[in-house]
């Protein structure tokens, strides 16, 4: 029975009682010689009594149903007629909650992230710079602080925030024979007096403004924004990013997989000794929340050469621009990133390293999720202007989650890469083998595999194996392996 109907049905006995009383009074005043009228009044009185009894029964039913509805913990099953209005009311409340305009999030205050990563690694004599087997242990620590700094009214209440990054560590890692990969271990960090001391440096310190492209307040257009970043910056934090191959503390260790080899191992960013530089970046980001994909465009200018360590002014800086496309899942999470970028740098040098020369090139960085566990990546780099030991690089690989074998928080990774000897370097080393000790040619080939054990929310342990063939383009070089064990702690 529909309680919303029953509770609105009220049979009022007052008018019936008054009518009956009036009729009875009239009946008493009439003559006994009118039997027909007397019989009619008796029937009417009996009908009124029946209606009053029916009304009382209905009132009792309403009270019982109301008590049952108030005591119910969950809506009745679909077959229960009286529960339909309650379920409809619940559904209306849920719809209103989902369609309610989002309130602007308030700044939660500063946030701090810290981490410590250590690596023990061994390389055989065929791959070391000394010709003998080497084993090395090193560690690195990072402290990152994000600081909300309010809004700027002149830019439509643009958000202003700051970022600070302290880094410390000890140990330089194993030394390799001449190779295009800068290192099989991208973790080492030493400052000051080298391995005898440990102290922190300010790795990054920058501020950022975010504002909407419209004339209204920043939060009027969520997902569409400009970003202006200025300060001491890690270039790879904003360009050539990759969700699968970009974090040496958790993913691949070899430098050719962490970043585009032409920019990093090849030196085309010409950053300071720690890979950092002062600079600025301007970006436009469209999150594409309604259409299911987002995109962005950014350009950056960074000090290079002596300008990267503040020794001189920012003349002939590194200029890099990037376009990115991000398809999204139905829940709004990114299911891939496609980034195309190009760079030019007037502070790079010739092969001899004693003359300034402009280097230019372009690159592609892709990461793509497939299903729940597969995460693929690929990078391509090509130097189009300037001289270097290698001019092209291709890296491909994946990371796979551990759900299939009952370890959902673990992951296994595998990557392979080819770094091609440039024509200039091949000719130069063929004419003068003292430049490298051999005549370089062909491709250096690198393979890396790891398995990351998630031991707790704060501790990961990762065995890592690398194999390198034809290091530095030396066809006579022996293939060698590097075996490591990485431990990472986060707070």
C-alpha positions in Angstrom: 0.0 0.0 0.0 1.3 3.5 -0.9 1.7 5.3 2.4 2.0 8.7 0.7 -1.6 8.1 -0.5 -3.0 6.7 2.7 -1.6 9.4 4.9 -3.4 12.0 2.8 -6.8 10.2 2.9 -8.7 11.5 6.0 -12.4 10.4 6.4 -13.7 13.2 8.6 -16.6 11.9 10.8 -17.6 15.3 12.2 -19.8 16.3 9.3 -21.3 12.8 9.2 -22.2 13.0 12.9 -23.7 16.4 12.6 -25.8 15.3 9.7 -26.9 12.2 11.6 -27.9 14.2 14.6 -29.9 16.7 12.5 -31.7 14.0 10.8 -32.5 12.2 14.0 -33.8 15.4 15.5 -36.0 15.8 12.5 -37.2 12.3 12.8 -38.2 12.8 16.4 -40.3 15.8 15.4 -42.1 13.9 12.6 -45.3 12.0 12.9 -45.2 8.3 13.6 -47.4 8.0 10.5 -44.4 8.4 8.2 -42.9 4.8 8.3 -40.9 5.3 5.1 -39.0 8.3 6.3 -38.2 6.5 9.6 -36.8 3.5 7.7 -34.6 5.8 5.5 -33.1 7.5 8.5 -32.2 4.2 10.2 -30.4 3.1 7.0 -28.5 6.4 6.8 -27.5 6.1 10.4 -26.1 2.6 9.9 -24.1 3.8 6.8 -22.6 6.6 8.8 -21.5 4.1 11.5 -19.9 1.9 8.9 -17.9 4.8 7.4 -16.7 5.8 10.9 -15.5 2.3 11.5 -13.7 2.2 8.2 -12.0 5.5 8.9 -10.7 4.2 12.3 -9.3 1.1 10.6 -7.5 3.2 8.0 -6.0 5.4 10.8 -4.6 2.3 12.6 -3.1 1.0 9.3 -1.3 4.4 8.7 0.2 4.3 12.2 1.5 0.8 11.7 3.1 1.6 8.3 4.7 4.8 9.6 6.2 2.9 12.5 7.6 0.3 10.1 9.1 2.9 7.8 10.8 4.8 10.6 12.3 1.6 12.0 13.6 0.3 8.6 17.5 0.5 8.2 17.5 0.0 4.5 14.9 0.6 1.7 12.4 -2.3 1.2 12.9 -4.8 -1.6 11.6 -3.8 -5.0 8.4 -5.9 -4.5 7.3 -3.8 -1.5 4.8 -1.3 -2.7 5.0 1.0 0.4 8.8 1.4 0.0 8.8 3.0 -3.5 8.4 6.7 -2.4 11.2 6.2 0.1 13.5 4.8 -2.6 12.7 7.6 -4.9 13.4 10.2 -2.2 16.8 8.5 -1.6 17.6 8.5 -5.3 16.7 12.2 -5.6 19.1 13.0 -2.7 21.9 11.1 -4.4 21.4 12.9 -7.7 21.4 16.3 -6.0 24.6 15.4 -4.2 26.3 14.4 -7.5 25.1 17.5 -9.4 25.8 20.0 -6.6 28.4 22.6 -7.8 31.9 21.8 -6.4 33.2 24.1 -3.8 36.7 25.5 -4.3 39.2 23.5 -2.4 40.9 25.4 0.4 44.7 25.3 0.7 45.6 22.6 3.2 48.9 24.1 4.1 52.5 22.9 3.5 53.1 19.3 2.6 56.4 17.4 3.0 57.6 14.3 1.2 60.8 12.5 2.1 62.6 9.5 0.7 65.8 7.6 1.0 67.1 5.2 -1.6 70.2 3.0 -1.5 71.8 0.7 -4.1 74.4 -2.0 -4.0 75.7 -2.8 -7.5 78.3 -5.0 -9.0 79.9 -5.0 -12.5 82.4 -7.4 -14.0 85.9 -6.6 -15.2 84.7 -6.5 -18.8 82.5 -3.5 -18.1 84.4 -1.5 -15.5 86.7 1.4 -16.2 89.6 -0.3 -14.3 89.3 -3.7 -16.0 88.6 -5.4 -12.7 85.3 -6.3 -11.1 83.8 -3.5 -9.0 81.2 -3.5 -6.2 79.8 -0.2 -4.9 77.2 1.0 -2.4 75.6 4.4 -2.5 72.6 6.2 -1.1 70.6 9.4 -1.8 68.0 11.3 0.2 65.4 13.8 -0.9 63.2 16.2 1.0 60.5 17.9 -1.0 58.2 20.7 0.3 55.1 22.0 -1.4 53.9 25.4 0.0 50.6 27.1 -0.9 51.2 30.9 -0.9 47.7 32.2 -1.4 46.3 34.0 -4.5 47.2 37.0 -6.7 44.1 39.2 -7.2 45.7 41.0 -10.3 45.5 37.7 -12.2 41.9 36.8 -11.3 42.9 35.3 -7.9 45.6 33.1 -9.5 47.0 30.4 -7.2 50.5 31.0 -6.1 52.6 28.1 -4.7 56.2 27.3 -4.0 58.3 24.2 -4.2 61.6 23.4 -2.4 63.8 20.3 -2.8 66.8 19.4 -0.7 69.1 16.5 -1.8 71.9 14.7 0.0 73.9 11.4 -0.5 77.1 9.5 -0.6 78.8 7.2 -3.1 79.5 7.6 -6.8 78.6 4.1 -8.0 80.5 1.8 -10.3 82.8 3.2 -13.1 82.2 2.0 -16.6 84.4 1.5 -19.6 83.6 4.1 -22.4 79.9 3.8 -23.1 77.1 5.9 -24.5 75.0 5.3 -21.4 76.3 7.8 -18.9 75.8 5.3 -16.0 74.1 2.0 -15.1 73.2 3.7 -11.8 71.3 7.0 -11.9 70.9 7.3 -8.2 74.4 8.5 -7.0 74.7 12.0 -5.6 77.8 13.6 -4.0 78.4 17.2 -3.1 81.2 19.2 -1.6 84.2 17.2 -0.6 82.9 14.0 -2.3 82.6 10.7 -0.4 84.2 12.1 2.8 81.3 14.3 3.6 77.5 14.4 3.3 75.5 17.5 3.3 72.4 18.7 1.5 72.1 21.2 -1.4 69.1 23.1 -2.6 68.4 21.0 -5.7 65.2 23.0 -6.6 63.5 26.1 -5.5 60.8 27.6 -7.6 57.5 29.4 -7.5 54.4 28.8 -9.7 51.4 30.8 -10.7 48.2 29.1 -12.0 45.3 31.1 -13.5 42.4 30.5 -15.8 42.3 31.8 -19.3 39.0 33.6 -18.7 38.3 36.9 -17.0 36.7 35.4 -14.0 38.1 33.8 -10.9 40.6 30.9 -11.2 38.1 28.3 -10.1 35.5 29.4 -12.6 37.2 27.2 -15.3 38.5 24.1 -13.5 40.9 22.0 -15.6 41.8 24.9 -18.0 44.7 26.9 -16.8 48.0 28.7 -17.5 51.1 27.8 -15.4 54.1 30.1 -15.0 57.1 28.5 -13.2 60.2 30.4 -12.3 63.3 29.5 -10.3 65.9 26.7 -10.0 64.3 23.7 -11.8 64.9 20.1 -12.8 64.1 20.3 -16.5 62.9 16.7 -16.6 60.3 17.5 -14.1 58.4 19.4 -16.8 59.7 18.0 -20.1 60.2 14.5 -21.4 58.2 13.0 -18.5 57.2 9.4 -18.5 55.1 7.5 -16.1 56.9 4.1 -16.7 60.5 5.2 -17.2 61.3 8.4 -15.3 62.0 7.5 -11.7 65.3 5.9 -10.9 64.3 5.4 -7.3 61.5 3.0 -8.2 61.8 2.0 -11.9 64.8 1.6 -14.4 68.3 2.6 -13.2 70.2 2.9 -16.5 70.4 6.5 -17.6 69.3 5.7 -21.2 65.9 4.7 -19.8 65.4 7.4 -17.2 65.5 10.3 -19.7 66.0 10.9 -23.4 69.7 9.9 -23.8 70.4 12.8 -26.2 69.4 15.3 -23.6 70.8 13.6 -20.5 73.6 11.1 -21.3 74.4 13.1 -24.5 74.6 16.4 -22.5 72.3 18.6 -24.7 70.7 20.2 -21.7 74.1 21.4 -20.5 72.8 21.8 -16.9 75.0 22.1 -13.8 76.9 19.2 -12.2 73.7 17.9 -10.6 71.5 18.2 -13.7 69.7 21.4 -12.5 69.4 24.9 -14.0 67.7 28.2 -13.3 64.9 29.0 -15.7 61.3 29.6 -16.5 58.4 27.7 -18.0 55.0 28.8 -19.4 52.4 26.2 -20.1 48.7 26.0 -21.0 46.9 22.9 -19.7 43.4 21.7 -20.7 42.4 18.7 -18.6 39.5 17.8 -20.9 37.3 16.6 -18.0 34.1 16.4 -20.1 35.5 15.1 -23.4 37.7 12.3 -22.1 41.1 13.5 -23.1 43.4 16.4 -22.2 46.2 18.3 -23.9 48.9 20.8 -23.1 51.5 23.0 -24.6 54.6 24.4 -22.8 57.8 26.2 -23.5 60.8 26.6 -21.3 64.0 28.7 -21.2 66.9 27.4 -19.0 70.4 28.5 -18.2 73.0 26.2 -19.7 76.8 25.9 -19.7 78.2 28.4 -17.2 74.8 30.0 -17.0 73.4 26.8 -15.3 75.5 27.4 -12.2 75.0 31.2 -12.1 78.6 31.9 -13.2 77.4 34.0 -16.1 74.3 35.4 -17.5 71.6 33.3 -19.3 72.9 33.9 -22.8 72.2 31.3 -25.5 69.9 29.3 -23.1 68.4 25.9 -23.6 65.0 26.5 -25.3 62.6 23.5 -25.2 58.9 23.3 -26.3 56.5 20.4 -25.7 53.1 19.3 -26.9 51.3 16.6 -25.0 48.1 14.6 -25.3 46.5 12.6 -22.5 43.6 10.1 -23.1 41.6 9.4 -20.0 39.6 6.6 -18.4 36.0 6.9 -17.5 37.0 7.8 -13.9 39.2 10.6 -15.1 42.5 9.0 -14.6 45.1 9.2 -17.4 45.5 6.0 -19.4 48.4 7.3 -21.4 50.6 10.3 -22.2 52.0 11.2 -25.6 54.6 14.0 -25.6 56.4 15.5 -28.6 59.1 18.0 -27.9 62.0 19.9 -29.6 65.0 21.7 -28.2 67.9 23.9 -29.2 70.9 24.9 -27.0 73.6 27.5 -27.9 75.9 26.5 -25.0 76.8 23.0 -26.2 80.1 22.2 -27.8 81.8 20.3 -30.6 83.1 16.8 -30.4 86.5 18.1 -29.2 84.7 19.9 -26.4 86.6 23.2 -26.8 84.4 25.2 -29.1 80.8 26.3 -28.5 78.3 24.8 -30.9 74.5 24.9 -31.1 72.8 21.5 -30.7 69.1 21.0 -31.8 66.9 18.0 -31.9 63.5 16.5 -31.2 62.1 13.7 -29.1 59.0 11.6 -28.4 58.0 10.1 -25.0 55.0 7.8 -24.7 53.5 5.8 -21.9 50.3 3.8 -22.2 48.2 1.6 -19.9 46.7 -1.6 -21.2 44.2 -3.3 -18.8 44.9 -3.3 -15.1 48.6 -4.4 -15.1 50.3 -3.5 -18.4 52.1 -0.2 -18.6 54.1 0.3 -21.8 56.6 3.0 -22.7 58.7 4.2 -25.6 61.1 7.1 -26.3 62.7 8.3 -29.5 65.4 11.0 -29.7 67.1 12.5 -32.8 69.7 15.3 -32.8 69.2 17.3 -36.0 72.0 19.9 -35.5 75.4 19.8 -33.8 78.0 17.1 -33.2 77.9 14.3 -30.6 79.1 10.8 -30.1 75.6 9.5 -30.9 72.7 11.2 -32.6 69.8 8.8 -32.4 68.3 6.7 -29.5 65.3 4.4 -29.2 64.1 2.8 -26.0 61.1 0.6 -25.4 59.8 -1.4 -22.5 57.0 -2.1 -20.0 56.1 -2.5 -16.3 53.7 -5.2 -15.3 51.8 -5.4 -12.0 51.8 -8.5 -9.9 48.1 -9.3 -9.6 48.4 -12.3 -11.9 50.6 -14.1 -9.3 48.9 -12.8 -6.2 51.3 -9.8 -5.5 49.1 -6.9 -6.6 51.5 -4.2 -5.2 54.6 -5.6 -6.8 55.8 -4.9 -10.3 58.2 -6.3 -12.9 59.9 -4.1 -15.6 61.8 -4.9 -18.8 63.3 -2.4 -21.2 65.6 -2.5 -24.2 67.4 0.4 -26.0 69.7 1.2 -29.0 71.9 4.2 -29.1 73.4 4.9 -32.6 76.9 6.1 -33.2 76.9 9.4 -35.2 78.6 9.7 -38.5 80.9 12.5 -37.2 82.1 10.4 -34.3 82.6 7.3 -36.4 84.8 9.3 -38.9 86.7 11.1 -36.1 87.5 7.9 -34.2 88.4 6.1 -37.4 91.0 8.8 -38.2 92.3 9.1 -34.7 91.6 6.1 -32.5 93.2 7.9 -29.5 89.9 9.8 -29.1 88.1 6.8 -27.8 90.7 4.0 -28.0 88.9 2.3 -30.8 87.0 3.1 -34.0 83.3 3.6 -33.0 80.5 2.3 -35.2 77.1 0.8 -35.0 74.7 0.7 -32.0 75.2 0.3 -28.3 72.5 -2.0 -27.0 71.2 -2.0 -23.5 68.7 -4.3 -21.7 67.4 -3.9 -18.1 65.0 -6.0 -16.0 63.9 -5.5 -12.4 61.3 -6.8 -9.9 60.0 -4.4 -7.3 58.8 -6.0 -4.0 56.4 -3.9 -2.0 57.2 -5.0 1.5 55.1 -2.3 3.2 53.6 1.0 2.6 57.0 2.6 3.2 59.5 0.1 2.0 60.4 -1.4 -1.4 63.2 -3.8 -2.4 64.2 -4.2 -6.0 66.7 -6.5 -7.6 68.0 -5.2 -10.9 69.9 -6.8 -13.8 71.4 -4.9 -16.8 73.2 -6.2 -19.9 75.2 -4.0 -22.3 76.6 -5.0 -25.7 78.9 -3.0 -27.9 79.5 -0.3 -25.3 80.4 3.0 -26.9 80.1 1.6 -30.4 83.1 -0.6 -29.8 82.5 -3.8 -31.8 85.3 -5.6 -30.0 84.1 -4.7 -26.5 82.9 -7.7 -24.5 79.3 -7.7 -23.4 78.9 -7.3 -19.6 76.3 -7.3 -16.9 75.5 -5.1 -13.9 73.7 -6.6 -11.0 72.1 -4.5 -8.3 69.8 -4.4 -5.3 67.9 -1.3 -4.5 66.1 -0.4 -1.3 63.7 2.6 -1.1 62.1 4.1 2.0 59.5 6.8 1.8 57.9 8.9 4.6 
